[in-house]
Amino acid sequence: MLTIAIAVLAALSASAETREWRTLERDGKPPLRYAMLLPDAFDATRPTPVVLAFPPGAQTAEVADKALAQYFDVEAKRRGFVVVCPIQETADGRFFASGAAGAAGDGSEEPVLALLDHVSAQMNVEGGRFLVCGPSNGGIAALHAATTWPQRFRGVVAFPGFLRNADDEAVLAPLTRMPIALFAGGNDDPTWLERTERTRARLAQLGAVSLDAMVFPGEAHRPASLDGGVRLFDVLDGMRCATVLDTLHDAASKADGPRYFDTFTADAVFIGTDATERWTLDQFKAYAEPFFAQGKGWTYEPKERHVRVDGACAWFDERLDNAKYGATRGSGVLTRGADGTWRIAHYVLSMAVPNDKAAKVVDVIRGE
């Protein structure tokens, strides 16, 4: 047991050395202290996924240190993420303690926005937007930040966390377009479980495209299943994959060929709705680029999406809506390259035919 304890202490000490404590000085305003985790061989000019991680509890440096060691240090470094963790240095001065998004009051919002601007000026934030997450009070702060500045974020993980203003449809609407993950322990306080579930149900009711929620049976307030960060960073990587898919659809709708095809790997395969449509990337370009050159694209609006990451591969399926073809489905695989970028290696677009109409569709096809 002593050997194990020493090994754990050594690991925590080593992980602490991978992060830096910095101070953001602000003219005429209190400084903001934050921890910064940088991957090896960090290049500030290269697009890098950046996570804004709010600490739990009183959100002090002490609790931040423990949370960073527990969830972030090892996996962030291994996967090439930057993690930024702001702290509070006043008694009971938690971020966003006042409640409603956008509300003035405790002054805890302004320094966070200043930090986002500061980090964005210091490095190339992948996609121009942050991922945001946190355990417990950090989860509440993460959801609040995303509702306050939805244009700055592309995914939220709260473990656990809830929205204090879950009845405000206008506030929640932007969250329905970004991936949201809510995790809780089954042995948590009933109030936390009820409010987390209420947040999930409300987002689902409003048509959230990507909503992942799980209660881990028998686990405590901060689920042990997330310890070490592997599962957490799989979710964060899945949110990066969702950004790639969003870029794919946005570029197609704007007939932006270069941006569209940059979402694919060099050896990608695209399978269309026609039985003859199995294209390599070069063949797909030959088909699509003449349309894009005329400003003609296609619009598929995501209605529901699921992404599962395992190592350097991710599997996805998404329910789409198209003005001409109605309900369709996209599915396939993304892979993470040596540079850490996710791209689509295999995409299948298919018609979503209701079971009770399938026979008629087959008859029509055979009739031709």
Steps between C-alpha positions, in 0.01 A plus 500: 500500500787738581654436157168580331459818703850616406433428133176699509672794668778489242246500216316797648828687547606429142166611361513822702831580331332488159286804574581864563330751726458833328342835579294709260560863592215735412509880506304631796353159578600213727745254341383150412712197583472191287676173435619416150576148375698486177578187296855402408652689206217753520480727195288811559450547124353156443125441557469338841191384693463716811286409802376755752477291816321642803603346834246361749408617849628841600700508173825591676854409394505207744189332362605586145832322551324184614244509218764558234701203628187285524351566157720703267879489533580161350248481214532866398873456458463165322240626253644843430239714676554831675306536826433838662365500857402832665473524877330718757705651779219652706288320758190347342575684177400221263476578129146591395368473855226753424303257283325614184702512183589848390394649833717762660569467868797316644745610232622144445425498128723782380837347599412171325425682177826691538681166542344359183614806306847478653546132414365551147761771446780273627435190288312357204185358664375216281186607315513837676288362786565335835374183661378560855453262789519451874398283793229602749499881534734497203232323299245766592751769398574320170132488402455862606799614292367318193158665531657841560742492206385215269708642215819428699437130565446180300423245771422470872565220751361526854571218749266574658342835428170663421348819370349728759275650235379185324159657429641786292463378141682799352804432720505128428443522124870545407593189699280284278745553213816390685591165659402476867605222741357469851641236737399422857548234765200292601573553871513877464276731701143471360487875437802485269359200318159661458638830371746330265218284361279805465771671295533192277125469450463868419779493242351186345159667487652795315652269238866477603692345211768330710411423861692238696381432855591219737453416865767259628333255743647491847740789443532819700451869425802515269486166314809283538449375143648830381815476713820504297331694222483230229122497482479877536744563217326244279191719537699817430657338193149400389400866520795586277369241252158665514666826396645325195154375402351846552772645276422237235132597486564874522756491219267293280214745550731787397656313205840543663694217338842550663356514851264209426766262374745599773274316745595167335813286522699455179380140469139568598201324346159663449197279442196677358134404492521337156625140493774601252636781716811370671757770443862550594578858598631580150189351339275691738684823421454438128126467560450786746745772399315600179190567713697695758662705220151614400413592857272199532525314827268285707357548846455222754398621844602281795211406727665237716858380530698236688880467509704231673878528529739211552864594471573664166166394347150638542172355380206729434144498381283803442140558404474769233229700330513606135243710315491262201555158657349559843633280781841354424782351702875548496735252664863410486844523655743778586867444574748713691815569303858533622444875536206437735239619248181300453384439143232289334632170361164347405163666449175330403194703405181295496127551466299449817209288378226422755453126547134510405587664166810298416317241288342772286837667449651169393212446256559843346872428459438158348234647273756719332 
